[in-house]
Amino acid sequence: MAFFELREYKIRRGKKTAWLKMFDEEVMPFEVARGIVPCGLWHGETDESVFIWMRRFNSEKERVRLCAAVYSDPYWLEELAPRIDKLVDRKKTRVQRLVPNKKSNVQ
């Protein structure tokens, strides 16, 4: 059964514009190229520290495989991750796994 991952990040003070640019132009394309399916992206309207995105997986097995393809890639480890750490406080990342209700229009 498909499920979603709701990811909430805390953007470092004064880094919102840089983070949104990096996410849109580098992080998301990198993840999509490895099979990650983004379903929505949001940032705080009045709280510049808020960034939330959701991604979809068909199974836990798929999630493990796709996350390994992203997070063990040398480019991620050596290039993206160090730059992300300067923009996002990753220690404050919150991840929720969500499953759609039977009547949800998002499956």
C-alpha positions in Angstrom: 0.0 0.0 0.0 1.3 3.4 -0.9 2.2 5.9 1.8 3.4 9.4 2.1 6.3 11.0 4.0 5.6 14.5 5.3 9.0 16.2 5.9 9.2 19.4 7.9 12.5 21.3 7.9 13.6 24.3 10.0 15.4 26.8 7.7 18.2 28.7 9.3 17.6 32.4 9.9 18.1 34.5 6.8 18.5 31.5 4.5 15.0 31.0 3.1 15.7 32.4 -0.3 18.9 30.4 -0.7 17.3 27.2 0.5 14.3 27.5 -1.8 16.6 28.1 -4.8 18.8 25.1 -3.8 15.9 22.8 -3.2 14.1 23.7 -6.4 17.2 23.7 -8.7 19.3 21.0 -7.1 17.9 18.9 -4.3 14.5 18.1 -5.8 15.9 17.3 -9.3 18.6 15.1 -7.8 16.0 13.1 -5.8 13.5 12.9 -8.7 16.3 11.6 -11.0 16.7 8.7 -8.5 12.9 7.9 -8.4 11.6 10.0 -5.5 8.1 11.2 -6.2 7.4 14.7 -4.7 3.7 15.4 -4.0 3.8 18.9 -2.6 6.1 21.7 -1.4 5.3 24.5 1.0 7.1 27.2 2.9 5.8 29.4 5.7 3.9 32.5 4.7 4.8 34.4 7.8 7.4 32.1 9.4 10.5 32.0 7.2 11.9 29.0 9.1 9.2 26.6 7.8 9.6 24.4 4.8 7.5 21.3 4.3 7.4 18.8 1.5 5.7 15.5 0.9 6.9 12.5 -1.1 5.1 9.3 -2.0 6.3 5.7 -1.9 4.5 2.5 -3.2 6.0 0.4 -0.4 8.6 0.3 2.4 10.9 -1.7 0.2 10.7 1.0 -2.5 11.4 3.7 0.1 14.5 1.9 1.4 15.8 1.4 -2.1 15.2 5.0 -3.3 16.5 6.6 -0.1 19.7 4.5 -0.4 20.0 5.7 -4.0 19.8 9.3 -2.8 21.6 9.4 0.5 24.5 7.1 -0.3 25.3 8.8 -3.6 28.8 10.5 -3.4 27.4 13.7 -4.9 24.8 13.9 -2.1 27.4 13.1 0.6 30.2 15.3 -0.6 28.4 18.2 -2.4 24.8 18.6 -1.4 24.6 17.5 2.2 27.3 20.0 3.5 25.6 22.9 1.7 22.2 21.8 3.0 23.5 21.9 6.5 24.4 25.6 6.1 20.8 26.4 5.1 18.7 23.9 7.1 18.9 22.8 10.8 18.6 19.1 9.9 18.6 18.1 13.6 15.2 19.7 13.8 13.8 17.8 10.8 10.5 16.1 11.6 9.2 13.2 9.4 5.7 11.8 9.6 4.6 8.7 7.6 1.0 9.1 6.5 -1.4 6.7 4.8 -4.4 8.0 2.9 -7.9 7.4 4.2 -10.1 5.2 2.0 -12.0 8.2 0.7 -9.0 10.4 0.2 -8.6 11.8 -3.3 -4.8 11.4 -2.8 -3.8 7.8 -3.1 
